[in-house]
Amino acid sequence: MLKFFCRQSGQVITGEYVVMIIIAVVAITTMSLYIRRAFQGRLLDADRRIFAVATKAMNADVPMQYEPYYVVSISNTDTMTDDRTHILPDGNFSKIIDYTRTTRSNSQQ
């Protein structure tokens, strides 16, 4: 077997090693996505299990978690603009702008 490798030129063997390393890197990269998703799923499952046990121990009906998408939010914005324009006797122009914006917000979860 050693004689076989000695007869081969160095570039052929190097090319095969490069291809094998590329295949291994692609396989590890692809599998990392599935490993990460499995780990996150286990964490979510543990979180839900702990929450269920704690809710049962308190004898309370508590919503799972805060989700900003389930918030009812009402917002009113009022704008008032007061423009006063004056032409002075010497022909100059004067303009005063009073701009007021009021915002009222109410949020419920």
RAMO-V790667 format. One record per helix or strand. SS is the DSSP state (alpha for helix, beta for strand). FROM is the first residue (numbers start at 1). TO is the last residue. If there is no record, write none. Layout:
# RAMO-V790667
ss from to
SS FROM TO
SS FROM TO
This chain:
# RAMO-V790667
ss from to
alpha 2 7
alpha 10 58
alpha 68 70
beta 72 87
beta 93 108
